Amino acid sequence: MHDLTPITALGGTSQRIDTVGDVCLTEMPDVALASVAARRGKEARCRAALKPLLNADAPPPGRTTANAPFESIWTGPDQWMLLADFTTHEDIAAHLKSHLADTASVTEQTDAWVCFDLTGPRITAVLELLCTIDLTWFETGDAIRTSIHHLGCFVICTETGQSVRILGPRASAGSLHHAITTAMASAL
């Protein structure tokens, strides 16, 4: 029998929180993720099957939906990443597969990504150092894929000028964390 202890992407037994001035970076280890890709010829059926799960239409390019229990990000033509609370959706991929049936290919993504929430009134200054997002239009509900520290990341605006969620590759969690905290120290 094994006595295993789960660890976060940054190697801790609990989330890591870093604060610089009035900006806070919080590791979010309890986020379940799955990718959904509509199958060829079944795109409309996939969107229809997603609608009751999201309590909204599947988001278009550059947008997200955030209606409990799922948040959804557009990742490509007829493709989305769905996020949910891990404590209630540890089996997110199986749950989605049962609802979407043969309309989509669903892939578990939870252990492939690290999730950080960046909050505070001066996050714009931090983001300006990290990525090339045009922050003049980046508002609540916007989501974009961009490069942060040479890593392909998703940045989701959860509250205009106050809060963003950053998803990056879990294998590079330490590098991404270092880049964000360095930008926090430099910007403030």
Residue pairs with C-beta under 8 A, 6 or more apart in sequence:
5 13
6 13
7 13
8 14
8 15
8 16
8 27
8 29
9 27
9 29
9 114
9 170
9 173
10 16
10 27
10 114
10 173
10 174
10 177
11 174
12 27
14 29
15 26
15 27
15 28
15 29
15 30
16 26
16 27
16 177
17 24
17 25
17 26
17 27
18 24
18 25
18 177
18 181
18 184
19 25
20 181
20 184
20 185
20 188
21 120
21 122
21 184
21 188
22 120
22 121
22 122
22 188
23 118
23 119
23 120
23 121
23 122
23 123
23 126
23 184
23 187
23 188
24 117
24 118
24 119
24 120
25 116
25 117
25 118
25 177
25 180
25 181
25 184
26 116
26 117
26 118
26 119
27 114
27 115
27 116
27 177
28 115
28 116
28 117
28 165
29 86
29 115
30 85
30 86
30 87
31 83
31 84
31 85
31 86
31 110
31 115
32 83
32 84
32 85
32 86
32 89
32 90
32 92
32 110
33 81
33 82
33 83
33 92
33 108
33 109
33 110
33 112
33 113
33 115
33 167
34 81
34 82
34 92
34 93
34 96
34 106
34 107
34 108
34 109
34 110
35 75
35 79
35 80
35 81
35 82
35 106
35 107
35 109
36 46
36 50
36 79
36 80
36 81
36 82
36 96
36 100
36 104
36 105
36 106
37 76
37 78
37 79
37 104
37 105
37 106
37 107
38 46
38 47
38 78
38 79
38 103
38 104
39 46
39 102
39 103
39 104
39 105
42 102
42 103
42 104
43 78
45 103
46 58
46 78
46 100
46 103
46 104
47 57
47 58
47 78
49 99
49 100
49 101
49 103
49 104
50 58
50 72
50 80
50 100
51 57
51 58
53 70
53 82
53 96
53 99
54 65
54 67
54 70
54 72
54 82
55 65
55 67
55 68
56 65
56 67
57 65
58 65
58 72
58 74
58 80
59 65
59 72
59 73
59 74
59 80
59 143
60 74
61 74
62 74
62 142
62 143
62 144
63 74
63 141
63 142
63 143
64 71
64 72
64 73
64 74
64 141
64 142
64 143
64 156
65 71
65 72
65 141
66 141
66 158
69 84
69 85
69 88
69 89
70 82
70 83
70 84
71 82
71 83
71 84
71 156
72 80
72 81
72 82
72 83
73 80
73 81
73 82
73 83
73 143
73 154
73 156
74 80
74 143
75 81
75 145
75 154
81 109
81 154
81 167
82 92
82 96
83 115
84 92
86 110
89 95
92 108
92 110
93 106
93 107
93 108
93 109
96 104
96 106
97 106
100 106
111 170
112 169
112 170
113 167
113 168
113 169
113 170
114 167
114 168
114 169
114 170
114 172
114 173
114 176
114 177
115 165
115 166
115 167
116 165
116 166
116 168
116 176
116 177
116 180
117 158
117 163
117 164
117 165
117 166
118 126
118 127
118 163
118 164
118 165
118 166
118 180
119 162
119 163
120 162
121 161
121 162
122 187
122 188
123 161
123 162
123 163
123 164
124 135
124 161
125 187
125 188
126 180
126 183
126 184
126 187
126 188
127 133
127 135
127 155
127 164
127 183
128 135
128 187
129 183
129 186
129 187
130 148
130 149
130 179
130 180
130 183
131 146
131 147
131 148
131 153
131 155
132 146
132 147
133 144
133 146
133 155
138 144
138 157
138 160
139 157
139 160
140 157
140 158
140 159
140 160
141 157
142 156
142 157
143 154
143 155
143 156
143 157
144 154
144 155
145 152
145 153
145 154
146 153
146 154
146 155
147 153
148 155
148 166
148 168
148 176
148 179
148 180
149 175
149 176
149 178
149 179
151 168
151 169
151 172
151 175
151 176
151 179
152 168
152 169
153 166
153 167
153 168
153 169
153 176
154 165
154 166
154 167
154 168
155 164
155 165
155 166
156 164
156 165
156 166
156 167
157 163
157 164
158 164
158 165
166 176
166 180
168 176
169 176
